[in-house]
């Protein structure tokens, strides 16, 4: 079986290796990789790449331009974290209860018990995260809040 497959493989390999040589010669004779040095044969910058770089900079924007986009991304990450913690609490509690029911050959007693415990753990994690977010928001607002000046302030 190996002998039957060998000539077929050998033939394809020879054709593949034979095709690489002319391609390498073409690249060497035509200036190599243009995207790396971005110059044409006469040494001048190619306008296509300059135009592409300008469009790319416009599309990227500057990192400090959109703080609301960064806040929205942070809020979305927190929302995914909260939902994941809730779902994982339910799944882990359900799996532990199901496995205990299989080991002790009981009805869904442990499944229901640990499912409720998993739900409680998931909800507790959500509450903890929400309280932490609330305290972080309060600290940030207190730090950016300007002191109030009344008639007694100097």
C-alpha positions as a printed Julia matrix, in Angstrom:
154×3 Matrix{Float64}:
   0.0    0.0     0.0
   2.86   2.39    0.71
   4.46   1.6    -2.63
   1.22   2.38   -4.48
   0.93   5.81   -2.9
   4.61   6.76   -3.21
   4.81   7.45   -6.98
   1.7    9.64   -6.82
   3.11  11.7    -3.94
   6.55  11.88   -5.51
   5.11  13.2    -8.75
   3.1   15.93   -7.06
   6.03  16.96   -4.9
   8.3   17.31   -7.92
   5.76  19.46   -9.73
   5.3   21.66   -6.66
   9.04  22.17   -6.15
   9.49  22.86   -9.84
   6.9   25.65   -9.73
   8.55  27.54   -6.88
  11.81  28.27   -8.72
  10.41  30.46  -11.54
   8.22  32.36   -9.09
  11.21  33.18   -6.88
  13.18  34.41   -9.9
  10.28  36.65  -10.93
  10.05  38.22   -7.48
  13.8   38.87   -7.33
  13.86  40.4   -10.81
  10.92  42.7   -10.1
  12.18  44.34   -6.92
  11.18  41.89   -4.21
   8.38  42.67   -1.84
   6.99  46.11   -2.7
   4.8   46.28    0.38
   7.83  46.14    2.62
   9.83  49.01    1.14
   6.89  50.81   -0.54
   9.01  52.24   -3.29
   8.84  51.63   -6.99
  11.86  50.89   -9.2
  12.89  54.52   -9.57
  13.07  54.99   -5.79
   9.94  57.16   -5.45
   7.14  56.35   -3.04
   4.18  54.66   -4.62
   1.03  56.82   -4.39
  -1.21  53.79   -3.88
   0.45  53.02   -0.57
   0.38  56.65    0.6
  -3.33  56.84   -0.19
  -3.92  53.53    1.61
  -2.02  54.76    4.68
  -4.14  57.92    4.81
  -7.38  55.96    4.57
  -6.16  53.51    7.2
  -5.31  56.34    9.64
  -8.76  57.86    9.08
 -10.45  54.5     9.72
  -8.4   53.78   12.83
  -8.89  57.21   14.32
  -7.02  58.23   17.41
  -7.37  56.24   20.64
  -8.38  59.28   22.68
 -11.07  60.46   20.25
 -13.97  58.4    21.55
 -14.13  57.96   25.33
 -17.82  57.08   25.05
 -16.9   54.14   22.78
 -14.4   52.93   25.36
 -17.0   53.26   28.13
 -19.53  51.38   26.0
 -17.0   48.57   25.42
 -16.24  48.4    29.13
 -19.94  48.23   29.99
 -20.48  45.51   27.4
 -17.61  43.48   28.86
 -19.09  43.82   32.32
 -22.51  42.73   31.05
 -21.0   39.63   29.44
 -19.15  38.87   32.67
 -22.32  39.18   34.76
 -24.38  36.97   32.44
 -21.59  34.39   32.25
 -21.29  34.2    36.03
 -25.03  33.64   36.37
 -25.16  30.91   33.72
 -22.04  29.18   35.02
 -23.48  29.14   38.56
 -26.61  27.43   37.26
 -24.68  24.91   35.15
 -22.16  23.96   37.83
 -24.86  23.57   40.46
 -26.98  21.46   38.1
 -24.06  19.24   37.09
 -22.98  18.64   40.68
 -26.55  17.75   41.67
 -27.0   15.47   38.66
 -23.75  13.63   39.41
 -24.66  13.19   43.08
 -28.08  11.82   42.04
 -26.34   9.28   39.79
 -23.91   8.21   42.52
 -26.49   7.82   45.28
 -29.24   6.56   42.94
 -31.73   9.13   44.16
 -34.46  11.01   42.45
 -33.75  14.61   41.4
 -33.33  15.67   45.02
 -29.67  16.7    44.73
 -30.23  18.1    41.24
 -32.9   20.48   42.5
 -30.97  21.34   45.65
 -27.71  22.14   43.88
 -29.49  23.89   41.01
 -31.01  26.28   43.56
 -27.62  26.67   45.28
 -25.97  27.38   41.9
 -28.64  29.97   41.12
 -28.09  31.6    44.51
 -24.31  31.66   43.95
 -24.76  33.16   40.48
 -27.13  35.85   41.76
 -24.76  36.64   44.62
 -21.91  37.11   42.13
 -24.11  39.44   40.07
 -24.99  41.49   43.16
 -21.34  41.7    44.21
 -20.3   42.87   40.74
 -23.11  45.45   40.64
 -22.11  46.8    44.06
 -18.48  47.02   42.95
 -19.52  48.88   39.78
 -21.64  51.26   41.83
 -18.81  52.05   44.23
 -16.38  52.54   41.32
 -18.8   54.93   39.65
 -19.29  56.84   42.9
 -15.52  57.13   43.4
 -15.04  58.34   39.82
 -17.79  60.94   40.18
 -16.38  62.16   43.49
 -12.92  62.53   41.95
 -14.17  64.55   38.97
 -16.64  66.67   40.93
 -15.53  70.27   41.44
 -15.73  71.62   44.95
 -18.7   73.85   45.5
 -17.96  77.45   46.35
 -20.3   79.22   48.61
 -20.29  82.69   50.07
 -17.94  81.53   52.87
 -15.31  80.03   50.52
 -12.14  82.01   50.01
